[in-house]
Amino acid sequence: MGSALENYVNQVRTLSASGSYRELAEELPESLSLLARNWSILDNVLETLDMQQHSLGVLYVLLAKLHSASTANPEPVQLIQLMRDFVQRNNNEQLRYAVCAFYETCHLFTEFVVQKNLSILGIRIISRAIDQIRQLDTQLTPIHADLCLLSLKAKNFSVVLPYLDADITDISTVAAECKTQQQQQSQHADANNDAKYFLLYFYYGGMIYTAIKNYERALYFFEVCITTPAMAMSHIMLEAYKKFLMVSLIVEGKIAYIPKNTQVIGRFMKPMANHYHDLVNVYANSSSEELRIIILKYSEAFTRDNNMGLAKQVATSLYKRNIQRLTKTFLTLSLSDVASRVQLASAVEAERYILNMIKSGEIYASINQKDGMVLFKDDPEKYNSPEMFLNVQNNITHVLDQVRQINKMEEEIILNPMYVKKALGSQDDDLTSQHPKTFSGDPTD
């Protein structure tokens, strides 16, 4: 091992032993290029360091390995095991002094396992990393997006769903964590990445909820993504907008409400999503045949955007919505009449749709198999059962918890010195504009 690497090891050991973690965290970024140049002997460095006692030193070795992965072409299983060992055995106290380096390591690791088609092996590792670094269960970190990406690639959502189901009340950003100019320069911490990973979290989250057919939650995630304040449109927001339009049709049968202050949508997104707005317009006509034709017409664009499966779900939702309309008009109807009125291919297909809708609680009906007649019924729920009372009680409790959380966040904002300074500055500007002074003669009078 070269003298420069020996100096690195000695520095890590000495400062770690004395508990000078902040000083060590400020000096280690300067060694990153050295470590990357010597990637072939970094395993020797790791043998001289203990993951628990020298977590900061091991972190930067791991970061250097991942930086040089494209050149070094390391054994994937070995690198994955090293990352797994690190997130399980590191010293969380030391990690707090190098949060940005830890985020970058997780991003590079995610990129590595995705390229190697080993996303499934990275899910638990990144999940563990999130649990280590976040300070609240409701805090969003930049590596939440990595967990969502790995879950999508692996088509495995059991681990990520609890993170997505948690309502976010706090956000950890690179700009906030990388406080010194030295850290920002050495680690290439770009504050713009904060917005990128924020948008990706809600975009990927919306895709995951769409995949498991939780369309209401998916619609919320896409809405957050497209209504995030921005001066210019990002490609992430555009792709989320396309999916937002299609999920809106599935959930509400029309474009869901969008706040009027989102100028980016009107100026940039709508002109670049014409095919999707044509789909929305045709959907409003309630003609399944016209919708089928428009989907076929734009099938190439939908396929290119990876939205063809979602387009088919939109078509399915229109059949269901048209069947629901029939329940408001008829008490009984033959399966063949149902198929004809909603433009399904056959009575058999109409029966399949109705049975699925009865099972999911979308309609209340029964089918007489003997004569092929459908009897539409009213909602049997009388809202007087103990189960319904408990459900209402739980919903009330949830709303009250949300109100308390909002009040707490509002209080924190009002007491924030930066907010107070800005608010007082705005008031001074208003007073000045309302009471302008006019001077004549000597301005010192």
C-alpha positions in Angstrom: 0.0 0.0 0.0 1.4 3.4 -1.1 2.5 6.1 1.4 -0.4 8.3 0.4 -2.9 5.6 1.2 -1.1 4.8 4.4 -1.4 8.5 5.3 -5.2 8.2 4.6 -5.5 5.2 6.9 -3.5 6.9 9.7 -5.6 10.1 9.4 -8.8 8.1 9.6 -7.6 6.1 12.6 -6.1 9.1 14.5 -9.1 11.4 14.1 -11.6 8.7 14.7 -9.8 7.6 17.9 -10.0 11.2 19.2 -13.6 11.6 18.2 -12.8 14.4 15.8 -15.5 13.4 13.4 -16.3 16.8 12.1 -12.7 17.6 11.3 -12.3 14.2 9.6 -15.5 14.7 7.5 -14.1 18.0 6.3 -10.8 16.6 5.3 -11.8 13.3 3.7 -13.3 14.7 0.5 -9.9 15.8 -0.5 -8.8 12.2 -0.5 -11.6 11.0 -2.8 -9.6 11.4 -6.1 -6.6 9.6 -4.5 -8.8 6.7 -3.5 -10.4 6.5 -6.9 -7.0 6.4 -8.7 -5.9 3.5 -6.5 -9.2 1.5 -6.9 -7.2 -1.7 -7.5 -5.8 -1.8 -3.9 -8.8 -0.4 -2.0 -9.5 -3.8 -0.5 -6.2 -3.6 1.3 -7.3 -0.2 2.8 -10.6 -1.8 4.0 -8.7 -4.6 5.7 -7.0 -2.0 7.9 -10.2 -0.2 8.9 -13.1 -1.2 11.1 -16.6 -0.4 9.8 -17.9 0.5 13.3 -14.9 2.5 14.5 -13.9 4.1 11.2 -17.2 4.5 9.4 -16.3 7.8 7.8 -13.1 6.3 6.3 -14.9 3.2 5.0 -17.6 5.4 3.5 -15.2 7.3 1.3 -13.5 4.1 0.2 -16.9 2.7 -0.7 -17.7 6.0 -2.5 -14.4 5.8 -4.5 -15.1 2.2 -5.4 -18.5 3.2 -6.8 -17.1 6.2 -8.6 -14.6 3.9 -10.4 -17.0 1.0 -11.0 -17.3 1.8 -14.7 -13.5 1.6 -15.1 -12.7 -1.1 -12.6 -15.7 -3.4 -13.4 -15.8 -4.9 -9.9 -17.4 -8.2 -9.1 -21.1 -7.1 -8.5 -21.8 -9.6 -5.7 -18.7 -8.5 -3.8 -19.6 -4.8 -4.0 -23.2 -5.4 -3.1 -22.1 -7.4 0.0 -19.7 -4.6 1.0 -22.5 -2.1 0.8 -24.8 -4.4 2.8 -22.2 -4.8 5.5 -21.6 -1.1 5.7 -25.3 -0.1 6.2 -25.7 -2.8 8.8 -22.5 -2.1 10.8 -21.6 1.6 10.4 -21.6 4.1 13.2 -24.6 6.3 12.8 -23.1 9.1 14.8 -20.1 9.4 12.4 -22.5 9.2 9.4 -24.2 12.4 10.5 -21.1 14.3 9.7 -21.0 13.1 6.1 -24.7 12.9 5.1 -24.0 14.2 1.5 -21.3 11.6 0.9 -23.7 8.9 2.1 -26.5 10.2 -0.2 -24.0 10.2 -3.1 -22.9 6.6 -2.3 -26.5 5.4 -2.3 -27.2 7.1 -5.6 -24.1 5.5 -7.2 -24.9 2.1 -5.7 -28.5 2.3 -7.0 -27.2 3.2 -10.5 -24.7 0.2 -10.3 -27.2 -2.5 -9.4 -29.7 -1.2 -11.9 -27.0 -1.4 -14.7 -26.2 -5.0 -13.5 -29.9 -6.0 -13.5 -29.6 -6.8 -9.8 -32.1 -4.3 -8.5 -33.8 -6.8 -6.2 -30.6 -7.1 -4.2 -30.4 -3.4 -3.6 -33.9 -2.9 -2.1 -33.2 -4.0 1.4 -29.9 -2.2 1.5 -31.3 1.2 0.5 -34.3 0.7 2.8 -31.8 0.2 5.7 -29.9 3.3 4.5 -33.0 5.4 4.7 -33.9 4.1 8.2 -30.4 5.0 9.3 -30.1 8.5 7.9 -33.6 10.0 8.3 -34.5 11.7 11.6 -38.2 11.1 11.4 -40.4 8.4 10.0 -42.1 11.1 8.0 -38.9 12.7 6.6 -38.2 12.5 2.9 -34.6 12.0 1.9 -33.0 12.1 -1.6 -32.5 8.3 -1.4 -36.2 7.6 -1.1 -36.2 8.0 -4.9 -33.5 5.3 -5.2 -35.7 2.8 -3.2 -38.6 3.6 -5.5 -36.5 3.1 -8.6 -35.1 -0.3 -7.4 -38.6 -1.4 -6.5 -40.0 -0.5 -9.9 -37.1 -2.3 -11.7 -37.5 -5.4 -9.6 -41.3 -5.2 -9.7 -41.3 -5.8 -5.9 -43.3 -3.3 -3.9 -43.6 -4.9 -0.4 -40.7 -3.0 1.1 -41.3 0.4 -0.4 -45.0 0.8 0.2 -44.7 1.6 4.0 -42.4 4.5 3.0 -44.9 5.7 0.3 -47.9 5.4 2.6 -46.3 7.8 5.2 -47.3 11.4 4.8 -44.2 13.6 4.4 -43.8 16.4 7.0 -40.1 17.1 6.6 -37.5 17.1 3.8 -33.8 16.4 4.0 -31.9 18.2 1.2 -28.4 18.3 0.0 -28.4 22.1 0.2 -29.2 21.9 3.9 -26.8 19.1 4.7 -23.7 20.3 2.8 -23.3 23.5 4.9 -19.7 24.3 4.1 -18.4 25.6 0.8 -15.6 23.0 1.0 -18.0 20.1 1.2 -20.1 21.4 -1.7 -17.0 21.8 -3.9 -15.4 18.5 -3.0 -18.5 16.4 -3.3 -20.0 18.2 -6.3 -23.2 18.7 -4.2 -25.6 20.4 -6.6 -28.7 21.8 -4.9 -30.6 21.3 -8.1 -30.5 17.6 -7.4 -32.7 18.2 -4.4 -35.6 19.1 -6.8 -34.7 16.2 -9.1 -34.9 13.6 -6.3 -38.0 15.2 -4.9 -39.8 15.0 -8.2 -38.5 11.5 -8.9 -39.9 10.3 -5.5 -43.4 11.4 -6.4 -43.1 10.3 -10.0 -41.9 6.8 -9.2 -44.3 6.7 -6.3 -47.2 7.4 -8.6 -46.0 4.7 -10.9 -45.9 2.2 -8.1 -49.4 3.0 -6.9 -50.6 2.8 -10.5 -49.0 -0.7 -10.8 -50.9 -1.9 -7.7 -54.1 -0.2 -9.0 -54.3 2.3 -6.1 -55.3 5.0 -8.5 -56.4 7.6 -5.9 -53.0 7.6 -4.2 -51.3 7.6 -7.6 -53.2 10.6 -8.7 -52.1 12.5 -5.6 -48.4 11.6 -6.2 -48.5 12.7 -9.8 -50.4 15.9 -8.7 -47.6 16.8 -6.3 -45.0 16.2 -9.0 -46.6 18.5 -11.6 -47.7 21.2 -9.2 -44.3 21.7 -7.5 -43.3 25.4 -7.9 -40.9 25.8 -10.8 -39.7 28.4 -13.2 -39.2 25.9 -16.0 -40.5 22.5 -16.9 -38.5 19.3 -16.2 -38.8 16.1 -18.2 -39.9 14.4 -15.0 -42.8 16.8 -14.6 -43.9 16.3 -18.3 -44.0 12.5 -18.0 -45.8 12.8 -14.7 -48.4 15.1 -16.3 -49.1 12.5 -19.1 -49.8 9.9 -16.4 -51.7 12.4 -14.3 -54.2 12.9 -17.2 -54.7 9.2 -17.7 -55.1 8.4 -14.0 -57.5 11.3 -13.7 -59.8 9.7 -16.2 -59.7 6.4 -14.3 -60.4 8.0 -10.9 -62.7 10.9 -11.8 -63.7 10.5 -15.5 -62.2 13.9 -16.3 -59.1 16.0 -15.6 -58.7 16.3 -11.9 -58.5 19.8 -10.4 -55.2 21.5 -10.8 -54.3 24.7 -8.9 -54.4 27.8 -11.1 -51.0 29.0 -9.9 -49.2 26.2 -11.8 -48.2 28.3 -14.9 -45.7 25.7 -16.0 -48.5 23.3 -17.0 -50.3 25.7 -19.2 -47.2 27.2 -20.8 -45.1 24.1 -21.4 -46.8 20.8 -20.6 -50.1 21.1 -22.4 -48.6 21.8 -25.8 -46.3 18.7 -25.4 -49.1 16.4 -24.4 -51.6 16.9 -27.2 -52.2 13.1 -27.7 -53.2 12.8 -24.1 -55.6 15.8 -24.2 -57.2 14.2 -27.3 -57.7 11.1 -25.3 -59.3 13.2 -22.5 -61.7 14.9 -25.0 -62.8 11.6 -26.6 -63.3 10.0 -23.1 -65.8 12.8 -22.3 -68.0 11.5 -25.2 -68.5 8.2 -23.3 -68.0 6.3 -26.5 -65.9 3.2 -25.9 -65.5 2.7 -29.7 -64.2 6.2 -30.3 -61.8 5.7 -27.3 -60.6 2.5 -28.8 -59.9 4.2 -32.1 -58.0 7.1 -30.5 -55.8 4.7 -28.5 -55.1 2.7 -31.6 -54.3 6.0 -33.5 -51.7 7.1 -30.8 -50.5 3.6 -29.9 -47.0 4.4 -31.0 -46.7 7.5 -28.8 -48.3 5.7 -25.8 -45.9 2.8 -26.3 -42.9 5.1 -26.6 -44.0 6.8 -23.3 -44.5 3.4 -21.6 -48.1 4.3 -21.1 -49.8 1.8 -23.4 -50.8 -0.4 -20.4 -52.3 2.7 -18.7 -54.2 3.6 -21.8 -55.8 0.1 -21.8 -56.8 0.7 -18.1 -58.4 4.0 -19.2 -60.4 2.1 -21.8 -61.5 -0.5 -19.2 -62.5 2.4 -16.8 -64.9 3.8 -19.5 -66.6 0.4 -19.9 -67.1 0.3 -16.1 -68.3 3.9 -16.0 -70.8 3.3 -18.7 -72.1 0.2 -16.8 -72.4 2.3 -13.7 -74.6 4.7 -15.7 -76.9 1.9 -16.6 -77.5 1.2 -12.9 -79.1 4.6 -12.5 -81.5 4.1 -15.4 -82.5 0.4 -15.3 -83.5 -2.1 -12.7 -83.1 -5.1 -14.9 -81.3 -5.6 -18.2 -80.1 -8.6 -20.3 -76.4 -9.2 -20.6 -76.7 -8.8 -24.4 -78.3 -5.4 -23.9 -75.6 -4.4 -21.5 -72.9 -5.4 -24.0 -74.7 -3.4 -26.8 -75.2 -0.3 -24.7 -71.6 -0.1 -23.5 -70.1 -1.3 -26.8 -68.6 -4.6 -25.5 -67.9 -7.4 -27.9 -70.3 -10.0 -26.4 -72.7 -10.9 -23.5 -69.9 -13.1 -22.1 -67.6 -10.1 -21.8 -70.3 -8.0 -20.3 -70.9 -10.7 -17.7 -67.2 -10.7 -16.8 -67.1 -7.0 -16.3 -70.2 -7.0 -14.1 -68.9 -9.9 -12.0 -65.6 -8.1 -11.4 -67.4 -4.8 -10.5 -69.7 -6.6 -8.1 -66.7 -8.3 -6.5 -64.9 -4.9 -6.1 -68.0 -3.1 -4.8 -68.2 -0.7 -7.7 -71.9 -1.8 -8.4 -74.5 -3.8 -6.5 -76.2 -6.4 -8.8 -76.9 -10.0 -9.3 -77.0 -12.1 -12.5 -79.6 -14.8 -13.3 -77.6 -17.3 -15.2 -80.7 -19.1 -16.4 -82.2 -16.2 -18.5 -79.1 -14.0 -18.7 -80.6 -11.1 -16.9 -78.9 -8.6 -14.6 -80.7 -7.2 -11.6 -79.3 -3.9 -10.4 -79.6 -3.1 -6.7 -79.2 -0.2 -4.3 -76.2 0.1 -1.9 -77.0 -2.3 1.0 -74.9 -0.2 3.4 -77.2 1.4 6.0 -74.4 3.2 7.9 -75.6 1.9 11.2 -73.3 -1.0 11.9 -70.5 -1.0 14.6 -67.9 -1.5 11.8 -69.1 1.6 10.0 -69.1 3.6 13.3 -65.5 2.5 13.9 -64.5 3.4 10.4 -66.0 6.9 10.8 -64.3 7.3 14.2 -60.9 6.3 12.7 -61.4 8.8 9.8 -62.2 11.6 12.3 -59.1 10.7 14.4 -57.0 10.8 11.2 -58.3 14.2 10.2 -57.7 15.6 13.7 -54.1 14.3 13.6 -53.6 16.0 10.3 -55.0 19.3 11.6 -52.6 19.1 14.6 -49.7 18.4 12.3 -50.6 21.3 10.0 -50.9 23.7 13.0 -47.5 22.5 14.3 -45.9 23.1 10.9 -47.5 26.5 10.6 -46.1 27.5 14.0 -42.6 26.4 13.0 -42.8 28.5 9.8 -44.1 31.6 11.6 -41.3 31.3 14.2 -38.6 30.7 11.6 -36.2 33.7 11.6 -35.9 33.7 7.8 -39.7 33.8 7.4 -40.0 36.6 10.0 -37.4 38.7 8.2 -39.0 38.2 4.8 -42.5 38.9 6.2 -41.4 42.1 7.9 -39.5 43.2 4.8 -42.7 42.7 2.7 -44.7 44.7 5.2 -42.2 47.6 5.0 -42.4 47.5 1.2 -46.2 47.7 1.5 -46.1 50.6 3.9 -43.7 52.5 1.7 -45.9 52.0 -1.4 -49.1 53.0 0.5 -47.5 56.2 2.0 -45.1 57.6 -0.6 -43.2 60.7 0.4 -43.0 63.7 -1.9 -40.2 66.1 -1.4 -40.0 69.7 -2.5 -37.1 72.1 -1.9 -34.4 71.0 0.3 -34.5 67.1 0.8 -33.0 67.5 4.3 -36.0 69.5 5.6 
